[in-house]
Amino acid sequence: MSKTTRSLYNWIYVLPTLVLIIFIFIIPIAYNIWLSFQEKTIGGEAVFAGLKNYQRLLASSMFYKSVGNSLLYTFISVTSKALIGLGVALLLNKKFWGRGFLRGFSILPWAFPSFVVAVLFWFNYDYRGTFNTIFKMLGLQPVHWMSYENAMWSVILINIWHGWPFFFMGYLAGLQAIPTDLYEAAEIDGANVYQKFIHITVPQLKQVLLTVMLLSTMWTLGEFTQIYMTTGGGPVDATLTIPMATYKIAFLTEINFPLAAAYTILVLPIYLFLIYFTLKQMGE
């Protein structure tokens, strides 16, 4: 068989995958880019508008507000979930009675769908809800959880509560894969708990940590249900994140699909940078 024939056979094998990628990845992105340069009303014809949609977004405070909110929401949520998940994983990696029950109980929040979590916290966040009732019992002042000042922190708390078990499960799997010989050798050399954690646990968990952080960052940046069902992006855009802004532009305030398409193109570099940075670290 000639080299050309083998090459042709190879292309035939990958052709189904190539077609699939074109239809589910390339075409939607290409259409989104084309749409972002148009002006189009519902049922009307698309008219080329050049950079008008991009100029409008870059001159809008809503764009910067939503991006800033998303970065704050994602950074605090992911960092908190990573720290809580690591702490619980280290604790439940030790052998003690009831460990199996606690491991199963710990992943319970992750088992709830986002809309159930949103409803659960909505009732607890009510001025006369569970949280304020506990505050009153402790002699503390009730909190307006959904006020302009507190709304962002309230939705962050929901995301942390719902998402930290994902980190816990990833870390626990990583901890159980670390050879015990490494810790035994370190103990012989006189290493303390802190030194074993820094020089053995952290390097061994690096790949797991980066993987779960990348996935969680993508999911958190794209979180829509919890914010939509609790604050709707308000009050006064206090919790307006990228998914909420896209939804409002496309279906609520503007009903403008080309403008929403331009918005997604403008924020795309944020997602690409995060993926590139994490993959680069994993490669090292």
Solvent accessible surface area in square Angstrom, and as a share of the most:
residue,aa,sasa,rsa
1,M,152,0.68
2,S,65,0.42
3,K,162,0.69
4,T,109,0.63
5,T,50,0.29
6,R,120,0.44
7,S,50,0.32
8,L,111,0.55
9,Y,99,0.38
10,N,89,0.46
11,W,150,0.53
12,I,91,0.46
13,Y,158,0.60
14,V,71,0.41
15,L,91,0.45
16,P,92,0.58
17,T,77,0.45
18,L,72,0.36
19,V,64,0.37
20,L,105,0.52
21,I,75,0.38
22,I,67,0.34
23,F,131,0.55
24,I,118,0.60
25,F,114,0.47
26,I,84,0.43
27,I,82,0.42
28,P,65,0.41
29,I,65,0.33
30,A,53,0.41
31,Y,117,0.44
32,N,41,0.21
33,I,75,0.38
34,W,120,0.42
35,L,16,0.08
36,S,0,0.00
37,F,58,0.24
38,Q,11,0.05
39,E,71,0.32
40,K,72,0.30
41,T,101,0.59
42,I,125,0.64
43,G,81,0.78
44,G,28,0.27
45,E,151,0.68
46,A,34,0.26
47,V,92,0.53
48,F,148,0.62
49,A,22,0.17
50,G,17,0.17
51,L,102,0.51
52,K,108,0.46
53,N,7,0.03
54,Y,24,0.09
55,Q,114,0.51
56,R,115,0.42
57,L,3,0.01
58,L,84,0.42
59,A,89,0.69
60,S,32,0.20
61,S,91,0.59
62,M,46,0.21
63,F,18,0.08
64,Y,123,0.47
65,K,73,0.31
66,S,0,0.00
67,V,23,0.13
68,G,36,0.35
69,N,14,0.07
70,S,1,0.01
71,L,88,0.44
72,L,73,0.36
73,Y,2,0.01
74,T,9,0.05
75,F,141,0.59
76,I,40,0.20
77,S,0,0.00
78,V,7,0.04
79,T,50,0.29
80,S,27,0.18
81,K,8,0.03
82,A,11,0.08
83,L,117,0.58
84,I,72,0.36
85,G,0,0.00
86,L,32,0.16
87,G,40,0.38
88,V,35,0.20
89,A,0,0.00
90,L,58,0.29
91,L,107,0.53
92,L,5,0.03
93,N,50,0.26
94,K,131,0.56
95,K,181,0.77
96,F,82,0.34
97,W,244,0.86
98,G,27,0.26
99,R,56,0.20
100,G,57,0.54
101,F,146,0.61
102,L,72,0.36
103,R,49,0.18
104,G,40,0.39
105,F,120,0.50
106,S,15,0.10
107,I,63,0.32
108,L,84,0.42
109,P,13,0.08
110,W,93,0.33
111,A,75,0.58
112,F,68,0.28
113,P,65,0.41
114,S,30,0.19
115,F,110,0.46
116,V,52,0.30
117,V,0,0.00
118,A,1,0.00
119,V,63,0.36
120,L,75,0.37
121,F,10,0.04
122,W,118,0.42
123,F,136,0.57
124,N,28,0.14
125,Y,6,0.02
126,D,74,0.38
127,Y,96,0.37
128,R,205,0.75
129,G,11,0.10
130,T,70,0.41
131,F,49,0.20
132,N,0,0.00
133,T,63,0.37
134,I,79,0.40
135,F,50,0.21
136,K,110,0.47
137,M,154,0.69
138,L,125,0.62
139,G,67,0.64
140,L,95,0.47
141,Q,151,0.67
142,P,33,0.21
143,V,42,0.24
144,H,116,0.52
145,W,38,0.13
146,M,47,0.21
147,S,31,0.20
148,Y,106,0.40
149,E,126,0.57
150,N,46,0.24
151,A,0,0.00
152,M,14,0.06
153,W,133,0.47
154,S,2,0.01
155,V,0,0.00
156,I,4,0.02
157,L,72,0.36
158,I,0,0.00
159,N,9,0.04
160,I,22,0.11
161,W,77,0.27
162,H,23,0.10
163,G,8,0.08
164,W,35,0.12
165,P,0,0.00
166,F,32,0.13
167,F,0,0.00
168,F,2,0.01
169,M,64,0.29
170,G,16,0.16
171,Y,1,0.00
172,L,19,0.09
173,A,65,0.50
174,G,7,0.07
175,L,11,0.05
176,Q,105,0.47
177,A,81,0.62
178,I,11,0.05
179,P,70,0.44
180,T,92,0.53
181,D,97,0.50
182,L,70,0.35
183,Y,54,0.20
184,E,94,0.42
185,A,52,0.40
186,A,15,0.11
187,E,99,0.44
188,I,148,0.75
189,D,122,0.63
190,G,60,0.58
191,A,28,0.22
192,N,84,0.43
193,V,121,0.70
194,Y,149,0.57
195,Q,76,0.34
196,K,31,0.13
197,F,54,0.23
198,I,64,0.32
199,H,131,0.58
200,I,22,0.11
201,T,5,0.03
202,V,63,0.36
203,P,71,0.45
204,Q,88,0.39
205,L,4,0.02
206,K,76,0.32
207,Q,82,0.36
208,V,42,0.24
209,L,52,0.26
210,L,25,0.12
211,T,49,0.29
212,V,10,0.06
213,M,57,0.25
214,L,27,0.13
215,L,69,0.34
216,S,4,0.03
217,T,18,0.11
218,M,42,0.19
219,W,125,0.44
220,T,3,0.02
221,L,3,0.02
222,G,40,0.38
223,E,25,0.11
224,F,60,0.25
225,T,43,0.25
226,Q,1,0.00
227,I,1,0.00
228,Y,93,0.35
229,M,77,0.34
230,T,10,0.06
231,T,28,0.16
232,G,31,0.30
233,G,1,0.01
234,G,14,0.14
235,P,47,0.30
236,V,128,0.73
237,D,46,0.24
238,A,8,0.06
239,T,0,0.00
240,L,2,0.01
241,T,2,0.01
242,I,8,0.04
243,P,23,0.14
244,M,1,0.00
245,A,1,0.00
246,T,31,0.18
247,Y,58,0.22
248,K,44,0.19
249,I,4,0.02
250,A,5,0.04
251,F,113,0.47
252,L,91,0.46
253,T,97,0.57
254,E,69,0.31
255,I,85,0.43
256,N,32,0.16
257,F,79,0.33
258,P,1,0.01
259,L,4,0.02
260,A,7,0.06
261,A,4,0.03
262,A,0,0.00
263,Y,0,0.00
264,T,44,0.26
265,I,38,0.19
266,L,45,0.22
267,V,5,0.03
268,L,68,0.34
269,P,79,0.49
270,I,39,0.20
271,Y,44,0.17
272,L,99,0.49
273,F,122,0.51
274,L,45,0.22
275,I,63,0.32
276,Y,136,0.52
277,F,98,0.41
278,T,13,0.07
279,L,96,0.48
280,K,94,0.40
281,Q,46,0.20
282,M,59,0.26
283,G,71,0.69
284,E,130,0.58
